[in-house]
Amino acid sequence: MIHSGIEAHGHYIMEECLGTFTPGLDTVLSRTVGNEFVGGVVYTAHTGRSCQMHQWGATPRWIDVDMLWAAFHYPFVQLDYDCVLGLVRASHSHTLAVNAKYGFKEAARIKAVYPGDDLVILQMFKHECRWLKLRPRSIVSG
């Protein structure tokens, strides 16, 4: 099941992403299987036209069709944003590859942001998002 607004999930996702979840400013969508939290997405740094999207999953299969739809429907349809951004360490090749499969493209690379590592800024525009064509099978709970 997909949930909206479970603060504990937001804190956990952002800890795994080496960030901070700020209730009241950030938004969290998370997925459970049975009673087990398996992953989710936190949206931060809202500008009115874009936001940052932070993803974390306990297993490679944490994200299903419903979660993909919800993850992109929220910023692109509910908020009517033009794009979403992802910030990834350059050495995290698996994360970069997964995000490329989702449709993110490298927008910029900033040198020496992390000790011994660069920052890759990924971007996806609304008109490029193929996940908005999906139809969810279950309802997001809130």
ChimeraX commands (.cxc) that place a marker at each C-alpha (Angstrom):
marker #1 position 0.00,0.00,0.00 radius 0.5
marker #1 position 1.14,3.55,-0.68 radius 0.5
marker #1 position 0.93,6.10,2.11 radius 0.5
marker #1 position 1.23,9.86,2.24 radius 0.5
marker #1 position 2.58,11.80,5.20 radius 0.5
marker #1 position 4.07,9.17,7.53 radius 0.5
marker #1 position 6.77,11.31,9.16 radius 0.5
marker #1 position 8.78,8.36,10.50 radius 0.5
marker #1 position 9.15,7.10,6.93 radius 0.5
marker #1 position 10.25,10.56,5.79 radius 0.5
marker #1 position 12.92,10.73,8.48 radius 0.5
marker #1 position 14.17,7.24,7.63 radius 0.5
marker #1 position 14.32,7.89,3.86 radius 0.5
marker #1 position 16.22,11.14,4.33 radius 0.5
marker #1 position 18.66,9.56,6.81 radius 0.5
marker #1 position 19.43,6.93,4.17 radius 0.5
marker #1 position 19.84,9.72,1.58 radius 0.5
marker #1 position 22.13,11.63,3.98 radius 0.5
marker #1 position 19.65,14.46,4.34 radius 0.5
marker #1 position 17.09,15.80,6.79 radius 0.5
marker #1 position 13.30,15.49,6.68 radius 0.5
marker #1 position 11.50,18.67,7.71 radius 0.5
marker #1 position 7.82,18.10,8.56 radius 0.5
marker #1 position 5.65,20.92,7.27 radius 0.5
marker #1 position 8.04,21.68,4.40 radius 0.5
marker #1 position 8.84,18.27,2.95 radius 0.5
marker #1 position 6.42,15.66,1.66 radius 0.5
marker #1 position 6.78,11.88,1.93 radius 0.5
marker #1 position 5.15,9.08,-0.05 radius 0.5
marker #1 position 6.00,5.61,1.18 radius 0.5
marker #1 position 5.15,2.01,0.41 radius 0.5
marker #1 position 4.45,-0.87,2.73 radius 0.5
marker #1 position 4.00,-4.54,1.97 radius 0.5
marker #1 position 1.88,-6.06,4.69 radius 0.5
marker #1 position 3.02,-4.03,7.70 radius 0.5
marker #1 position 6.61,-3.69,6.49 radius 0.5
marker #1 position 7.97,-0.34,5.27 radius 0.5
marker #1 position 9.86,-1.08,2.03 radius 0.5
marker #1 position 10.71,2.37,0.64 radius 0.5
marker #1 position 9.56,5.74,-0.48 radius 0.5
marker #1 position 10.16,9.19,-1.86 radius 0.5
marker #1 position 10.67,12.53,-0.09 radius 0.5
marker #1 position 10.18,15.83,-1.88 radius 0.5
marker #1 position 12.25,18.80,-0.67 radius 0.5
marker #1 position 13.43,22.23,-1.83 radius 0.5
marker #1 position 10.17,23.28,-3.47 radius 0.5
marker #1 position 10.61,26.34,-5.70 radius 0.5
marker #1 position 7.07,26.61,-7.05 radius 0.5
marker #1 position 8.14,25.10,-10.40 radius 0.5
marker #1 position 10.36,22.22,-9.26 radius 0.5
marker #1 position 11.49,20.18,-6.29 radius 0.5
marker #1 position 14.16,17.71,-5.31 radius 0.5
marker #1 position 13.10,14.06,-5.22 radius 0.5
marker #1 position 14.90,11.68,-2.83 radius 0.5
marker #1 position 14.28,7.94,-3.21 radius 0.5
marker #1 position 15.16,5.00,-1.03 radius 0.5
marker #1 position 14.17,1.34,-1.06 radius 0.5
marker #1 position 14.96,-1.61,1.17 radius 0.5
marker #1 position 15.18,-3.95,-1.82 radius 0.5
marker #1 position 15.48,-3.53,-5.60 radius 0.5
marker #1 position 11.76,-4.38,-5.89 radius 0.5
marker #1 position 10.52,-1.75,-3.43 radius 0.5
marker #1 position 8.99,0.32,-6.22 radius 0.5
marker #1 position 6.01,-1.08,-8.13 radius 0.5
marker #1 position 3.74,0.37,-10.81 radius 0.5
marker #1 position 1.55,2.16,-8.26 radius 0.5
marker #1 position 4.53,3.71,-6.49 radius 0.5
marker #1 position 6.05,4.84,-9.79 radius 0.5
marker #1 position 2.78,6.49,-10.75 radius 0.5
marker #1 position 2.39,8.16,-7.35 radius 0.5
marker #1 position 6.04,9.29,-7.20 radius 0.5
marker #1 position 5.72,11.28,-10.42 radius 0.5
marker #1 position 2.02,12.17,-10.29 radius 0.5
marker #1 position 2.55,14.16,-7.09 radius 0.5
marker #1 position 5.10,16.71,-8.40 radius 0.5
marker #1 position 3.98,16.83,-12.02 radius 0.5
marker #1 position 0.18,16.67,-11.70 radius 0.5
marker #1 position -0.80,17.60,-8.15 radius 0.5
marker #1 position 1.79,20.37,-7.82 radius 0.5
marker #1 position 1.97,21.12,-11.57 radius 0.5
marker #1 position 5.77,21.43,-11.46 radius 0.5
marker #1 position 7.81,21.57,-14.65 radius 0.5
marker #1 position 10.66,19.37,-13.46 radius 0.5
marker #1 position 12.06,17.31,-10.61 radius 0.5
marker #1 position 15.70,17.13,-9.59 radius 0.5
marker #1 position 17.83,14.42,-8.05 radius 0.5
marker #1 position 21.17,14.93,-6.32 radius 0.5
marker #1 position 23.49,11.92,-6.47 radius 0.5
marker #1 position 27.13,11.34,-5.60 radius 0.5
marker #1 position 29.10,10.65,-8.78 radius 0.5
marker #1 position 30.56,7.45,-7.31 radius 0.5
marker #1 position 27.06,5.97,-6.76 radius 0.5
marker #1 position 26.92,4.36,-10.19 radius 0.5
marker #1 position 24.04,2.03,-9.30 radius 0.5
marker #1 position 21.84,4.94,-8.18 radius 0.5
marker #1 position 22.72,6.88,-11.33 radius 0.5
marker #1 position 21.86,3.86,-13.50 radius 0.5
marker #1 position 18.50,3.29,-11.77 radius 0.5
marker #1 position 17.59,6.96,-12.14 radius 0.5
marker #1 position 18.52,6.84,-15.82 radius 0.5
marker #1 position 16.08,3.92,-16.22 radius 0.5
marker #1 position 13.38,6.08,-14.59 radius 0.5
marker #1 position 14.09,8.76,-17.20 radius 0.5
marker #1 position 16.31,11.22,-15.35 radius 0.5
marker #1 position 19.09,12.88,-17.33 radius 0.5
marker #1 position 22.29,14.44,-16.08 radius 0.5
marker #1 position 21.85,18.23,-15.97 radius 0.5
marker #1 position 25.09,19.19,-14.25 radius 0.5
marker #1 position 28.13,17.86,-12.46 radius 0.5
marker #1 position 29.74,19.89,-9.72 radius 0.5
marker #1 position 33.28,18.99,-8.69 radius 0.5
marker #1 position 34.43,18.37,-5.11 radius 0.5
marker #1 position 31.06,18.77,-3.36 radius 0.5
marker #1 position 31.73,15.70,-1.21 radius 0.5
marker #1 position 35.07,14.56,0.21 radius 0.5
marker #1 position 36.70,12.86,-2.77 radius 0.5
marker #1 position 33.51,12.92,-4.84 radius 0.5
marker #1 position 31.50,15.08,-7.23 radius 0.5
marker #1 position 27.79,15.84,-7.22 radius 0.5
marker #1 position 25.62,14.86,-10.18 radius 0.5
marker #1 position 22.39,16.82,-10.60 radius 0.5
marker #1 position 19.73,14.81,-12.40 radius 0.5
marker #1 position 16.62,16.32,-13.95 radius 0.5
marker #1 position 13.37,15.10,-15.42 radius 0.5
marker #1 position 10.87,17.36,-17.16 radius 0.5
marker #1 position 7.13,16.78,-16.97 radius 0.5
marker #1 position 6.79,16.36,-20.73 radius 0.5
marker #1 position 9.45,13.59,-20.64 radius 0.5
marker #1 position 7.85,11.57,-17.82 radius 0.5
marker #1 position 6.49,8.29,-19.17 radius 0.5
marker #1 position 5.22,7.23,-15.73 radius 0.5
marker #1 position 2.30,9.65,-15.89 radius 0.5
marker #1 position 0.70,7.37,-18.50 radius 0.5
marker #1 position 0.39,4.56,-15.95 radius 0.5
marker #1 position -2.90,3.87,-14.21 radius 0.5
marker #1 position -2.64,3.01,-10.52 radius 0.5
marker #1 position -4.22,-0.21,-9.30 radius 0.5
marker #1 position -4.68,0.84,-5.69 radius 0.5
marker #1 position -5.47,4.04,-3.86 radius 0.5
marker #1 position -2.90,6.16,-2.05 radius 0.5
marker #1 position -3.76,6.39,1.63 radius 0.5
marker #1 position -3.28,9.55,3.58 radius 0.5
marker link #1:1,2 radius 0.2
marker link #1:2,3 radius 0.2
marker link #1:3,4 radius 0.2
marker link #1:4,5 radius 0.2
marker link #1:5,6 radius 0.2
marker link #1:6,7 radius 0.2
marker link #1:7,8 radius 0.2
marker link #1:8,9 radius 0.2
marker link #1:9,10 radius 0.2
marker link #1:10,11 radius 0.2
marker link #1:11,12 radius 0.2
marker link #1:12,13 radius 0.2
marker link #1:13,14 radius 0.2
marker link #1:14,15 radius 0.2
marker link #1:15,16 radius 0.2
marker link #1:16,17 radius 0.2
marker link #1:17,18 radius 0.2
marker link #1:18,19 radius 0.2
marker link #1:19,20 radius 0.2
marker link #1:20,21 radius 0.2
marker link #1:21,22 radius 0.2
marker link #1:22,23 radius 0.2
marker link #1:23,24 radius 0.2
marker link #1:24,25 radius 0.2
marker link #1:25,26 radius 0.2
marker link #1:26,27 radius 0.2
marker link #1:27,28 radius 0.2
marker link #1:28,29 radius 0.2
marker link #1:29,30 radius 0.2
marker link #1:30,31 radius 0.2
marker link #1:31,32 radius 0.2
marker link #1:32,33 radius 0.2
marker link #1:33,34 radius 0.2
marker link #1:34,35 radius 0.2
marker link #1:35,36 radius 0.2
marker link #1:36,37 radius 0.2
marker link #1:37,38 radius 0.2
marker link #1:38,39 radius 0.2
marker link #1:39,40 radius 0.2
marker link #1:40,41 radius 0.2
marker link #1:41,42 radius 0.2
marker link #1:42,43 radius 0.2
marker link #1:43,44 radius 0.2
marker link #1:44,45 radius 0.2
marker link #1:45,46 radius 0.2
marker link #1:46,47 radius 0.2
marker link #1:47,48 radius 0.2
marker link #1:48,49 radius 0.2
marker link #1:49,50 radius 0.2
marker link #1:50,51 radius 0.2
marker link #1:51,52 radius 0.2
marker link #1:52,53 radius 0.2
marker link #1:53,54 radius 0.2
marker link #1:54,55 radius 0.2
marker link #1:55,56 radius 0.2
marker link #1:56,57 radius 0.2
marker link #1:57,58 radius 0.2
marker link #1:58,59 radius 0.2
marker link #1:59,60 radius 0.2
marker link #1:60,61 radius 0.2
marker link #1:61,62 radius 0.2
marker link #1:62,63 radius 0.2
marker link #1:63,64 radius 0.2
marker link #1:64,65 radius 0.2
marker link #1:65,66 radius 0.2
marker link #1:66,67 radius 0.2
marker link #1:67,68 radius 0.2
marker link #1:68,69 radius 0.2
marker link #1:69,70 radius 0.2
marker link #1:70,71 radius 0.2
marker link #1:71,72 radius 0.2
marker link #1:72,73 radius 0.2
marker link #1:73,74 radius 0.2
marker link #1:74,75 radius 0.2
marker link #1:75,76 radius 0.2
marker link #1:76,77 radius 0.2
marker link #1:77,78 radius 0.2
marker link #1:78,79 radius 0.2
marker link #1:79,80 radius 0.2
marker link #1:80,81 radius 0.2
marker link #1:81,82 radius 0.2
marker link #1:82,83 radius 0.2
marker link #1:83,84 radius 0.2
marker link #1:84,85 radius 0.2
marker link #1:85,86 radius 0.2
marker link #1:86,87 radius 0.2
marker link #1:87,88 radius 0.2
marker link #1:88,89 radius 0.2
marker link #1:89,90 radius 0.2
marker link #1:90,91 radius 0.2
marker link #1:91,92 radius 0.2
marker link #1:92,93 radius 0.2
marker link #1:93,94 radius 0.2
marker link #1:94,95 radius 0.2
marker link #1:95,96 radius 0.2
marker link #1:96,97 radius 0.2
marker link #1:97,98 radius 0.2
marker link #1:98,99 radius 0.2
marker link #1:99,100 radius 0.2
marker link #1:100,101 radius 0.2
marker link #1:101,102 radius 0.2
marker link #1:102,103 radius 0.2
marker link #1:103,104 radius 0.2
marker link #1:104,105 radius 0.2
marker link #1:105,106 radius 0.2
marker link #1:106,107 radius 0.2
marker link #1:107,108 radius 0.2
marker link #1:108,109 radius 0.2
marker link #1:109,110 radius 0.2
marker link #1:110,111 radius 0.2
marker link #1:111,112 radius 0.2
marker link #1:112,113 radius 0.2
marker link #1:113,114 radius 0.2
marker link #1:114,115 radius 0.2
marker link #1:115,116 radius 0.2
marker link #1:116,117 radius 0.2
marker link #1:117,118 radius 0.2
marker link #1:118,119 radius 0.2
marker link #1:119,120 radius 0.2
marker link #1:120,121 radius 0.2
marker link #1:121,122 radius 0.2
marker link #1:122,123 radius 0.2
marker link #1:123,124 radius 0.2
marker link #1:124,125 radius 0.2
marker link #1:125,126 radius 0.2
marker link #1:126,127 radius 0.2
marker link #1:127,128 radius 0.2
marker link #1:128,129 radius 0.2
marker link #1:129,130 radius 0.2
marker link #1:130,131 radius 0.2
marker link #1:131,132 radius 0.2
marker link #1:132,133 radius 0.2
marker link #1:133,134 radius 0.2
marker link #1:134,135 radius 0.2
marker link #1:135,136 radius 0.2
marker link #1:136,137 radius 0.2
marker link #1:137,138 radius 0.2
marker link #1:138,139 radius 0.2
marker link #1:139,140 radius 0.2
marker link #1:140,141 radius 0.2
marker link #1:141,142 radius 0.2
view
